[in-house]
């Protein structure tokens, strides 16, 4: 649709990015590689064909446009706040679609181009697991979320494909298409869980929605960070591990009572998942990582997060500041080889 076009900002659209079979998210957009003055970027363009094929084009177009504007404004604020662990938007605009009548101009965002994401990086590492790189990536992901939280934002869709890599030494949180900001309204805010449900915290899968913005949004991000940690070391998310230890009758789709009623069963499943996770790790690494994952992913959002942070009256009980420091220490230890030959 846009290949070969020159955009108003001087960017040249080089090629369309085809979605792989394992791709998640991005259902309302199309990706392209763009180039300007020898530099490259990633362009995300709205795919208006989805709206026209929906049977309710006006409503879907309104939803897509509102979501685009919300994300673009959020990205501007992230850049203004110098969030160096959140992917930057380099440009935005709109362009007509040649040969397409009655189609609005296509809105797009252009981001700094990443080398890949965590999932692809882990696949390339294979058997030669790199503890130093993995721990530093987690530190950067925690930092990106902490930076967003300090600005009253929440990401809500932290998963391996949304943590992007820039060379060996830098990772950033990307794709703010499902983010939330306190005091602002986003089209997806009314969803029980705006992100990929395969990664959702258990309370949201069972329909327990906190009225307080912090308790709903930041508690979700805290869980997602812990689940990401579990995934990069074991290949399984916390949600998948928990569900695997539940009886079928206790699964979210089959449970017809409150989350409080199912929580004891979820906790037993969580404890079994943590035990299995701990057994798969080298002893020294497990001693450092497992307590963090247990706190970050606690199935009860009322006690989720760092216990020392929760003990401070009047603060944000879900603050990630202590975890930023703990992941930094974990990475420094890995970088001097503490976990290299373990296991």
C-alpha positions as CSV (number, residue, x, y, z in Angstrom):
1,X,0.0,0.0,0.0
2,X,2.8,2.5,0.9
3,X,5.9,0.9,-0.6
4,X,8.0,3.3,-2.6
5,X,6.1,6.4,-1.3
6,X,7.8,9.4,0.1
7,X,6.2,10.8,3.2
8,X,5.8,14.4,4.1
9,X,8.7,14.3,6.6
10,X,11.1,13.1,3.9
11,X,11.0,9.4,4.9
12,X,11.1,6.9,2.1
13,X,9.0,3.8,2.5
14,X,11.3,0.9,1.7
15,X,9.3,-2.3,2.3
16,X,6.4,-3.8,4.0
17,X,7.0,-6.0,7.0
18,X,5.1,-9.3,6.7
19,X,3.6,-10.6,9.9
20,X,5.1,-14.0,11.0
21,X,3.0,-16.9,12.0
22,X,3.8,-16.3,15.7
23,X,3.2,-12.6,15.6
24,X,0.8,-11.1,18.2
25,X,-0.9,-7.7,18.5
26,X,-0.9,-5.1,15.7
27,X,-4.2,-6.2,14.3
28,X,-5.2,-2.7,13.3
29,X,-1.9,-1.7,11.7
30,X,0.6,-2.5,9.0
31,X,4.4,-2.2,9.5
32,X,7.0,-0.8,7.1
33,X,10.7,-0.1,7.1
34,X,11.4,3.5,6.2
35,X,14.6,5.4,5.5
36,X,15.7,9.0,5.7
37,X,19.2,10.5,5.4
38,X,20.8,7.1,5.7
39,X,18.9,6.3,8.9
40,X,16.1,3.7,9.2
41,X,12.9,3.6,11.2
42,X,9.9,1.4,11.7
43,X,6.5,2.8,10.5
44,X,3.2,1.7,11.9
45,X,0.3,2.7,9.6
46,X,-3.4,2.2,10.5
47,X,-5.1,-0.4,8.3
48,X,-8.4,1.2,7.5
49,X,-9.5,-1.9,5.4
50,X,-10.4,-3.5,8.8
51,X,-12.9,-0.8,9.4
52,X,-14.5,-1.0,6.0
53,X,-14.7,-4.8,6.3
54,X,-16.3,-4.6,9.8
55,X,-19.9,-3.8,8.9
56,X,-19.7,-0.7,11.1
57,X,-17.1,1.4,9.4
58,X,-17.9,4.7,11.0
59,X,-17.7,3.4,14.6
60,X,-14.5,1.4,13.9
61,X,-12.8,4.3,12.2
62,X,-13.6,6.5,15.1
63,X,-12.1,3.9,17.5
64,X,-9.0,3.5,15.4
65,X,-8.4,7.3,15.1
66,X,-9.0,7.8,18.8
67,X,-6.5,5.0,19.7
68,X,-3.9,6.4,17.3
69,X,-4.2,10.0,18.7
70,X,-4.0,8.6,22.3
71,X,-0.8,6.6,21.5
72,X,0.8,9.5,19.6
73,X,0.2,12.0,22.4
74,X,1.4,9.5,25.0
75,X,4.6,8.9,23.0
76,X,5.2,12.7,22.8
77,X,4.9,12.9,26.6
78,X,7.3,10.0,27.0
79,X,9.8,11.8,24.8
80,X,9.3,15.1,26.7
81,X,9.9,13.3,30.0
82,X,13.1,11.7,28.5
83,X,12.1,8.1,29.2
84,X,15.2,6.5,27.8
85,X,13.9,3.0,28.2
86,X,10.7,3.5,26.3
87,X,10.9,3.4,22.5
88,X,10.8,6.8,20.9
89,X,8.5,8.0,18.1
90,X,10.6,9.9,15.5
91,X,7.8,11.3,13.4
92,X,4.1,11.0,12.7
93,X,1.7,12.2,10.0
94,X,-0.8,11.0,7.4
95,X,-0.7,10.3,3.7
96,X,-3.3,9.6,1.0
97,X,-3.7,6.1,-0.4
98,X,-3.2,6.3,-4.1
99,X,-6.0,4.8,-6.2
100,X,-8.3,4.3,-3.2
101,X,-11.5,6.3,-3.3
102,X,-13.5,7.2,-0.2
103,X,-10.6,6.1,2.0
104,X,-9.4,8.6,4.6
105,X,-5.7,9.6,4.7
106,X,-3.6,6.9,6.4
107,X,-2.3,8.0,9.8
108,X,1.2,6.6,10.8
109,X,3.8,6.7,13.5
110,X,7.5,6.2,12.8
111,X,9.7,4.7,15.6
112,X,13.4,4.2,16.0
113,X,14.2,0.9,14.4
114,X,15.0,-2.0,16.8
115,X,17.2,-5.0,16.0
116,X,14.4,-7.3,17.2
117,X,12.5,-8.3,20.3
118,X,13.1,-10.5,23.3
119,X,11.4,-13.5,21.7
120,X,13.5,-13.4,18.6
121,X,16.7,-12.7,20.6
122,X,16.1,-15.7,22.9
123,X,15.5,-17.9,19.8
124,X,18.8,-16.9,18.4
125,X,20.7,-17.5,21.6
126,X,19.5,-21.1,21.7
127,X,21.4,-23.4,24.0
128,X,24.1,-20.8,24.8
129,X,22.0,-19.0,27.3
130,X,23.4,-15.6,28.1
131,X,22.6,-14.7,31.7
132,X,24.3,-11.3,31.6
133,X,22.3,-10.2,28.6
134,X,19.0,-11.6,29.9
135,X,19.4,-9.9,33.3
136,X,20.4,-6.6,31.8
137,X,17.3,-6.7,29.5
138,X,15.1,-7.3,32.5
139,X,16.7,-4.3,34.2
140,X,15.9,-2.1,31.2
141,X,12.4,-3.4,31.0
142,X,11.8,-2.7,34.7
143,X,13.3,0.8,34.2
144,X,11.0,1.5,31.3
145,X,7.9,0.6,33.2
146,X,9.1,2.6,36.3
147,X,9.6,5.6,34.1
148,X,6.1,5.3,32.7
149,X,4.6,4.7,36.2
150,X,6.2,7.9,37.5
151,X,4.3,9.8,34.8
152,X,1.0,8.3,35.8
153,X,1.1,5.9,32.8
154,X,0.7,2.1,32.6
155,X,1.8,-0.1,29.7
156,X,-0.6,-3.1,30.2
157,X,0.8,-5.2,27.4
158,X,4.3,-6.2,28.5
159,X,5.3,-9.4,26.7
160,X,8.4,-10.7,24.9
161,X,7.4,-9.2,21.6
162,X,7.0,-5.7,23.2
163,X,10.5,-5.5,24.7
164,X,12.7,-4.4,21.9
165,X,16.5,-4.8,21.6
166,X,19.0,-2.2,20.2
167,X,22.3,-4.0,19.9
168,X,23.5,-6.2,22.7
169,X,23.5,-3.6,25.5
170,X,20.1,-1.8,25.3
171,X,16.5,-2.9,25.5
172,X,13.3,-0.7,25.6
173,X,9.6,-1.1,26.2
174,X,7.7,-0.7,23.0
175,X,4.2,-0.6,21.6
176,X,2.1,1.7,23.8
177,X,-1.0,0.8,21.8
178,X,-2.7,-0.6,24.9
179,X,-1.3,1.8,27.4
180,X,-3.4,3.9,29.9
181,X,-2.9,7.2,31.6
182,X,-4.5,8.4,34.7
183,X,-6.9,11.2,34.0
184,X,-7.2,10.5,30.3
185,X,-9.5,8.3,28.4
186,X,-8.4,5.7,25.9
187,X,-10.7,3.6,23.6
188,X,-9.5,0.4,25.3
189,X,-9.9,1.6,28.9
190,X,-13.2,-0.2,29.3
191,X,-11.7,-3.6,28.4
192,X,-11.2,-5.9,31.4
193,X,-7.7,-6.5,30.1
194,X,-6.4,-4.4,27.2
195,X,-3.4,-6.5,26.4
196,X,-2.8,-10.1,25.2
197,X,-5.0,-12.3,27.4
198,X,-2.3,-15.1,27.4
199,X,-0.3,-12.8,29.7
200,X,-3.1,-11.3,31.8
201,X,-2.9,-11.3,35.6
202,X,-5.3,-13.9,37.0
203,X,-7.6,-11.4,38.8
204,X,-8.4,-9.8,35.5
205,X,-9.1,-13.1,33.8
206,X,-11.7,-13.8,36.5
207,X,-13.2,-10.3,36.1
208,X,-12.0,-8.7,39.3
209,X,-11.5,-5.0,38.3
210,X,-10.2,-2.6,40.9
211,X,-11.9,0.8,41.0
212,X,-8.6,2.5,41.9
213,X,-6.5,3.3,38.8
214,X,-3.2,2.5,40.5
215,X,-4.5,-0.8,41.9
216,X,-5.8,-1.8,38.4
217,X,-3.2,-0.5,36.0
218,X,0.1,-0.6,38.0
219,X,-0.7,-3.9,39.7
220,X,-1.1,-5.3,36.2
221,X,2.2,-4.0,35.0
222,X,4.0,-5.4,38.1
223,X,2.6,-8.8,37.4
224,X,3.5,-8.6,33.7
225,X,7.1,-7.8,34.6
226,X,7.3,-10.8,36.8
227,X,5.8,-13.0,34.1
228,X,8.3,-11.7,31.6
229,X,11.1,-12.7,34.1
230,X,9.7,-16.1,34.4
231,X,9.3,-16.5,30.6
232,X,12.9,-15.5,29.7
233,X,14.3,-18.1,32.2
234,X,11.9,-20.9,31.7
235,X,10.0,-20.4,28.4
236,X,6.6,-20.3,30.3
237,X,4.6,-17.3,31.4
238,X,3.3,-17.0,34.9
239,X,-0.3,-17.1,33.6
240,X,0.3,-20.3,31.5
241,X,2.1,-22.0,34.4
242,X,-0.7,-21.1,36.9
243,X,-3.5,-22.3,34.5
244,X,-1.6,-25.6,33.9
245,X,-1.9,-26.5,37.6
246,X,-5.6,-25.6,38.0
247,X,-8.5,-28.1,37.7
248,X,-10.6,-27.5,34.6
249,X,-13.5,-26.4,36.7
250,X,-11.4,-23.7,38.2
251,X,-10.3,-22.1,35.0
252,X,-11.5,-18.6,34.3
253,X,-13.8,-19.6,31.4
254,X,-15.6,-22.2,33.6
255,X,-15.6,-20.4,37.0
256,X,-18.9,-18.8,37.9
257,X,-18.1,-17.4,41.3
258,X,-15.9,-14.5,42.6
259,X,-12.2,-14.2,42.3
260,X,-12.0,-14.3,46.1
261,X,-13.6,-17.7,46.0
262,X,-11.2,-19.1,43.5
263,X,-8.1,-17.4,44.9
264,X,-7.1,-20.2,47.3
265,X,-6.9,-22.6,44.3
266,X,-5.0,-20.1,42.2
267,X,-2.5,-19.6,45.0
268,X,-1.9,-23.4,45.3
269,X,-1.4,-23.5,41.5
270,X,0.9,-20.5,41.7
271,X,3.0,-22.1,44.5
272,X,3.4,-25.2,42.3
273,X,4.4,-23.1,39.3
274,X,7.0,-21.3,41.4
275,X,8.4,-24.6,42.7
276,X,8.8,-25.9,39.2
277,X,10.4,-22.6,38.1
278,X,12.8,-22.7,40.9
279,X,13.9,-26.3,40.2
280,X,14.7,-25.3,36.6
281,X,17.2,-22.5,37.6
282,X,20.8,-22.7,38.8
283,X,20.8,-22.4,42.6
284,X,22.5,-19.0,42.9
285,X,20.2,-17.5,40.2
286,X,17.1,-19.0,41.8
287,X,18.0,-17.5,45.1
288,X,18.0,-14.0,43.5
289,X,15.2,-14.4,40.9
290,X,12.5,-16.5,42.5
291,X,11.7,-14.1,45.4
292,X,11.2,-11.3,42.9
293,X,8.9,-13.4,40.7
294,X,6.9,-14.5,43.7
295,X,6.4,-10.9,44.8
296,X,5.7,-9.5,41.3
297,X,3.3,-12.2,40.3
298,X,1.4,-12.8,43.5
299,X,-2.1,-13.8,42.5
300,X,-3.5,-11.5,45.2
301,X,-3.0,-7.9,43.8
302,X,-3.6,-6.6,47.4
303,X,-0.2,-7.9,48.4
304,X,1.6,-7.9,45.0
305,X,4.9,-6.0,44.8
306,X,7.9,-5.3,47.0
307,X,7.0,-5.8,50.7
308,X,9.3,-2.9,51.8
309,X,7.5,-0.6,49.3
310,X,4.1,-1.8,50.5
311,X,5.1,-1.0,54.1
312,X,5.5,2.7,53.3
313,X,2.3,4.6,54.1
314,X,1.0,7.0,51.5
315,X,3.3,5.9,48.6
316,X,2.5,3.8,45.5
317,X,2.4,0.2,46.8
318,X,3.2,-1.0,43.3
319,X,6.3,1.2,42.7
320,X,9.0,-0.6,40.8
321,X,11.9,1.5,42.1
322,X,13.3,-1.2,44.3
323,X,13.0,-3.8,41.5
324,X,14.9,-1.5,39.2
325,X,17.8,-1.6,41.7
326,X,17.4,-5.4,42.3
327,X,17.5,-6.2,38.5
328,X,20.5,-3.9,38.1
329,X,22.3,-5.9,40.9
330,X,21.2,-9.1,39.3
331,X,22.7,-8.0,35.9
332,X,26.0,-6.8,37.5
333,X,26.4,-10.2,39.1
334,X,25.7,-12.0,35.9
335,X,28.1,-9.7,34.0
336,X,31.0,-10.8,36.3
337,X,30.1,-14.5,35.6
338,X,28.3,-15.4,38.9
339,X,25.8,-17.5,37.0
340,X,27.8,-18.5,34.0
341,X,28.8,-21.9,35.0
342,X,26.0,-22.7,37.4
343,X,23.6,-25.5,36.9
